[in-house]
Amino acid sequence: MRTLIISPERVRRTFSRLAYEVIERNRGAEQLVLFGILNQGLRVAEALAAHIAPLAGQPLLAHPLDVKAFRDDRPIAQPAAQSPAPPRAEGPRVTGKNVVLVDDVLYTGRTARAALDAVVRYGRPASIQLVVLVDRGHREVPIQPNYVGRNIQTKHKERVVVEVDEDFAIYVEE
């Protein structure tokens, strides 16, 4: 069974609110580096960047962040200790910047924890902040988002689905 919990119109308003919150907390967007956690988080980050850019009066890119090698709860083909570090010159420079990690749903916190490890391979940021469209609780690690589109209490067996095709819509599946 699939239930719509946030319509595309409400998601657009949520992006607008989140954009204002990010700009206000960071006193503009000049020092921001936006990372979207692959795969869904990148689409959310791109949409957030599109809302921030006109408010800040400057373009803002959403960079992809692959955290697979940093996960501690899933098998990977190559251990993280042996995976090569991304060359700092090829990725965005984050040293002294305010990094904003973006994901669609925060559940156990393990993806966000892995993202912290992935980001520091690009340098030492002044701060790392977390934006999620949906926080569904059930944390396994002590991670708390800085910006939340919507808090939704779910059961462990339920799944929150963020559709990102044309418009964003958010569903709960049992």
C-alpha positions as semicolon CSV with decimal commas, in nm:
position;residue;x (nm);y (nm);z (nm)
1;M;0,000;0,000;0,000
2;R;0,132;0,343;-0,098
3;T;0,015;0,668;0,065
4;L;0,099;1,019;-0,053
5;I;0,221;1,216;0,248
6;I;0,367;1,528;0,086
7;S;0,236;1,662;-0,244
8;P;0,459;1,824;-0,509
9;E;0,327;2,170;-0,415
10;R;0,417;2,119;-0,049
11;V;0,760;1,988;-0,144
12;R;0,822;2,307;-0,350
13;R;0,727;2,518;-0,046
14;T;0,954;2,302;0,170
15;F;1,247;2,366;-0,066
16;S;1,181;2,738;-0,047
17;R;1,177;2,732;0,334
18;L;1,492;2,520;0,351
19;A;1,671;2,757;0,110
20;Y;1,594;3,055;0,334
21;E;1,706;2,865;0,644
22;V;2,039;2,763;0,486
23;I;2,110;3,117;0,365
24;E;2,017;3,271;0,700
25;R;2,228;3,032;0,907
26;N;2,530;3,076;0,678
27;R;2,488;3,452;0,625
28;G;2,461;3,405;0,250
29;A;2,587;3,143;0,008
30;E;2,939;3,269;-0,063
31;Q;3,107;3,006;0,157
32;L;2,868;2,716;0,083
33;V;2,962;2,387;-0,080
34;L;2,659;2,167;-0,144
35;F;2,695;1,787;-0,165
36;G;2,410;1,558;-0,265
37;I;2,447;1,204;-0,133
38;L;2,411;0,970;-0,429
39;N;2,162;0,894;-0,572
40;Q;1,842;1,055;-0,447
41;G;2,026;1,312;-0,235
42;L;2,189;1,459;-0,545
43;R;1,849;1,531;-0,702
44;V;1,734;1,691;-0,376
45;A;2,056;1,896;-0,358
46;E;2,011;2,017;-0,716
47;A;1,656;2,130;-0,638
48;L;1,774;2,303;-0,319
49;A;2,057;2,476;-0,510
50;A;1,803;2,598;-0,765
51;H;1,604;2,759;-0,480
52;I;1,911;2,907;-0,307
53;A;2,075;3,060;-0,618
54;P;1,818;3,334;-0,691
55;L;1,795;3,426;-0,322
56;A;2,173;3,449;-0,290
57;G;2,219;3,624;-0,624
58;Q;2,482;3,377;-0,740
59;P;2,492;3,028;-0,892
60;L;2,533;2,732;-0,661
61;L;2,632;2,385;-0,776
62;A;2,534;2,057;-0,614
63;H;2,827;1,815;-0,614
64;P;2,769;1,438;-0,606
65;L;2,897;1,252;-0,301
66;D;2,942;0,875;-0,322
67;V;2,951;0,723;0,027
68;K;2,947;0,350;-0,060
69;A;3,313;0,299;0,035
70;F;3,249;0,456;0,377
71;R;2,946;0,249;0,479
72;D;2,995;0,023;0,781
73;D;2,674;-0,173;0,738
74;R;2,691;-0,294;0,378
75;P;2,941;-0,515;0,198
76;I;3,152;-0,339;-0,062
77;A;3,372;-0,469;-0,341
78;Q;3,681;-0,292;-0,208
79;P;3,743;-0,201;0,158
80;A;3,738;0,174;0,235
81;A;4,093;0,156;0,373
82;Q;4,219;0,044;0,031
83;S;4,003;0,271;-0,186
84;P;4,200;0,560;-0,328
85;A;4,126;0,905;-0,195
86;P;3,971;1,134;-0,452
87;P;4,229;1,388;-0,566
88;R;4,158;1,716;-0,395
89;A;4,212;1,905;-0,720
90;E;3,933;1,711;-0,895
91;G;3,665;1,768;-0,634
92;P;3,534;2,083;-0,476
93;R;3,766;2,251;-0,229
94;V;3,600;2,246;0,111
95;T;3,874;2,371;0,342
96;G;3,737;2,666;0,538
97;K;3,394;2,637;0,369
98;N;3,053;2,553;0,510
99;V;2,962;2,214;0,368
100;V;2,595;2,126;0,338
101;L;2,519;1,755;0,297
102;V;2,182;1,684;0,138
103;D;1,983;1,360;0,138
104;D;1,624;1,265;0,076
105;V;1,545;1,057;0,388
106;L;1,722;1,026;0,722
107;Y;1,655;0,692;0,888
108;T;1,930;0,511;1,082
109;G;2,190;0,785;1,028
110;R;2,447;0,545;0,881
111;T;2,448;0,712;0,537
112;A;2,499;1,055;0,695
113;R;2,781;0,917;0,910
114;A;2,948;0,774;0,600
115;A;2,904;1,110;0,424
116;L;3,099;1,282;0,702
117;D;3,394;1,052;0,633
118;A;3,362;1,106;0,257
119;V;3,358;1,487;0,284
120;V;3,677;1,520;0,485
121;R;3,869;1,361;0,197
122;Y;3,812;1,692;0,012
123;G;3,966;1,903;0,290
124;R;3,879;2,040;0,633
125;P;3,555;2,237;0,624
126;A;3,467;2,514;0,869
127;S;3,137;2,334;0,933
128;I;2,933;2,041;0,805
129;Q;2,555;2,071;0,807
130;L;2,288;1,818;0,711
131;V;1,967;1,884;0,516
132;V;1,703;1,612;0,474
133;L;1,360;1,626;0,315
134;V;1,223;1,365;0,555
135;D;1,345;1,263;0,900
136;R;1,172;0,937;0,992
137;G;1,353;0,866;1,319
138;H;1,485;0,524;1,424
139;R;1,849;0,638;1,460
140;E;2,125;0,383;1,511
141;V;2,402;0,645;1,535
142;P;2,394;0,989;1,702
143;I;2,323;1,199;1,392
144;Q;2,085;1,496;1,398
145;P;2,000;1,704;1,088
146;N;2,037;2,083;1,093
147;Y;1,749;2,134;0,850
148;V;1,444;1,909;0,811
149;G;1,171;1,936;0,551
150;R;0,933;1,720;0,751
151;N;0,950;1,486;1,051
152;I;0,745;1,172;0,994
153;Q;0,705;0,897;1,250
154;T;0,717;0,561;1,077
155;K;0,726;0,196;1,168
156;H;1,043;-0,001;1,096
157;K;0,866;-0,204;0,828
158;E;0,745;0,105;0,642
159;R;0,947;0,273;0,371
160;V;0,955;0,643;0,279
161;V;0,983;0,696;-0,098
162;V;1,080;1,030;-0,251
163;E;0,986;1,043;-0,618
164;V;1,207;1,282;-0,810
165;D;1,092;1,233;-1,169
166;E;0,940;1,567;-1,272
167;D;0,806;1,701;-0,946
168;F;0,902;1,577;-0,605
169;A;0,639;1,381;-0,415
170;I;0,681;1,181;-0,096
171;Y;0,504;0,855;-0,016
172;V;0,500;0,596;0,261
173;E;0,487;0,230;0,158
174;E;0,405;-0,068;0,378
